[in-house]
Amino acid sequence: MTGEQGGMITIRTDDIEVAGELIQDLCGFLQVAELESTASFPGEMEKFKQVLMRVDEYNAVRLKLTAEMADASNLVKALIVKAEDYRMLSDMSNLKKVFGGLQQTNGDLIAEYNKRANNHQQLLLQLKEVNMMIQKAAKLRVGNAKTRVVAACRAAIKKNNIHELFHIIRTGHDSSTS
């Protein structure tokens, strides 16, 4: 840091966590209450892009599995009504067939639930990765800038605006305030 740079410091590292820890420790030591920063971590951003793609994939699978389970649930309802009708008519051969179909559908529902639970766990792991990246980006700033980055990143995610999210992580601002 020199006087000619206007109090600017350049930290060169490929690891966003190391940079964040260094900034937090340096600002704590120097008692800096507010700090803006611009960051470039191409490798980290590529990994983060992959995480976001997996989140999209898991969300798509979740929606598909939910729809399939709803269809199977409706089938169960229809089979129960059929079974009750055959029971009232004392048609035991058809009643057995309907109960066999009901048992098969129930097994399918349990299998679908297990797939959905596994998908949900994988989605949660990826969402934790997203949250960790937001926290890493926030650690590159101090004070109001840190709080603003977290809020702006969450807003960009809510809007599903990945380009904006990357811009916020890089600059600390959303593109409307840059």
N, C-alpha and C positions, 0 to 999 in steps of 0.2 A: 504494500500500500504506500503510495506516494502522494504528496500534496498536489502534484499535477493531475492526478487521476480524479481529484475531487472527492476523496474518501472512498473510492471504489476499490473493491478487492475482487480478484479473479481466482476461483478455485477450480483446478482441473483434476477431475476424477471421472471414471466411468461408472462409479457406484453412487446412486442417488441417496442411499442411506448414509454413506460416509459423508457426503456433502452436507446432508441435513444435520447430522450429529455435530459436524465441525462448525456449522453456522450457529446452531443452538448454543454450543459451548463457548464459542467466540463472543457471541452477543451477550451471553450471561456474564462472562468475564469482563467485557468492556462496558457492561450495563447499558446496552443498546435496547431501547424499548420498542422501536419500530424499524423494520427492515424490509425493503422490497428486494426482489431478486428476479433475474432472468436465468433460466436453466435450459441446458440441452443435454439430453441423455438418450441418444438414438437407440442404443441397445435395449435399454430399459423400456422405452416407448414401444419398441417392436414386440417385446415380451408382453407388455400391457395390452397391445392390440390383439395378440393371440388370446389373452384372458377374456377380453371383451367379446371376441368371436365365439369362444366357448360358452360364455353366458348366453349369447343369442341362441346358440344351438340347443343348450339345455332348456331354455325357455320355450323354444319351438317344440321340442320333444314333450315337455310338460303339458303344453296345450293339447298336443295330439293325444297323449295318454289320458288326459282328463276327458276329452271327447269320447274316446273309446270306452272308458269306464262308465260314462253316462249312458252310452248305447247299451252296454251290457246290463246296466242297472235297470233300464227300461225293459229289456228282454226278460229279466228275472221277474219283474212285475207282471208282465204278460203271461209268463209260464205259471206263475202262482194263480192267476185268475183262471187259466185253462185247467190247472190241476183241481181247483175247487169245483169247476163245472163238471169235470169227469167224476169227481168224488160224489157229487150230488146225483149224477146220472148212474152211479154204480158201475161205471165203465172202467174196470180195474186194469185192463191191458193198456188202454190209452193213458191212464193215470200213471202206470209204471213208466211208460215212454216219456211222459212229461217230467216226471221226477228225475229220470235219467238225464234229460236235457238240462233240468234245473241244477243237478249236481255238477254237470260238466261246465255250465255257465258260472256257477259259484267258484269252481276251481280256476277258471279263466280269470275271474274277477280278482281272486287272491294273487294270481301270478301277475296281473296288471298292477295291482297295488304294490307288490314288491318291486317291480320295475320303476314305478312312480316314486317310491320311497328312495330307491337308489339314485334316481335322477335328481331328486330333491337334495340329497346329501351332496352330490357333485356340484349342483348349482350353488349351494351354500358355500362350499369351499371356494368356488370361483368368485362369489360375491365378497368373501373375506379378502381375497386378493385385490379386488377393486378397492375396497375400503383401505387396505394397507397402502396402496399406491396413492390414494388421496391423502393419507396421513404423511407419507413420505414427501409429497409435493408441498404440504403445509409446513413441514419442518424446514423447508428451504426459505421460509419467511418468518418474521417475528412480529408480534402485536396484532394490530387490526388486519394487516395483510394476510397473516396466517388464518385468521377467522374467515376472512373474505374468500380465500382460496377454497376452503372446505365447503362453504355455502355455495359458491359458484360451481364447483365440481359436482356437487349433489344436484344442483339445478340443471346442469348440462346432461347428467345421467337421466334425470327425470324426463327431459325432453328428447332423450335418445340422440343427442347431438355429439357424436364422438369427435368430430373435428374441433368443436368448441372446447370439449374436455381436454384435448391435447394442447390447445392454445392456452388454456388456463394453467395447466401444469407447467408449460414452458415460460409464460410471461407473468403469471400471478393475477391476470385480469381476464375478464371475458372480452370478446372482440368488440362489444358495444362501448366499452370504456377505455380501450387501448388507444 
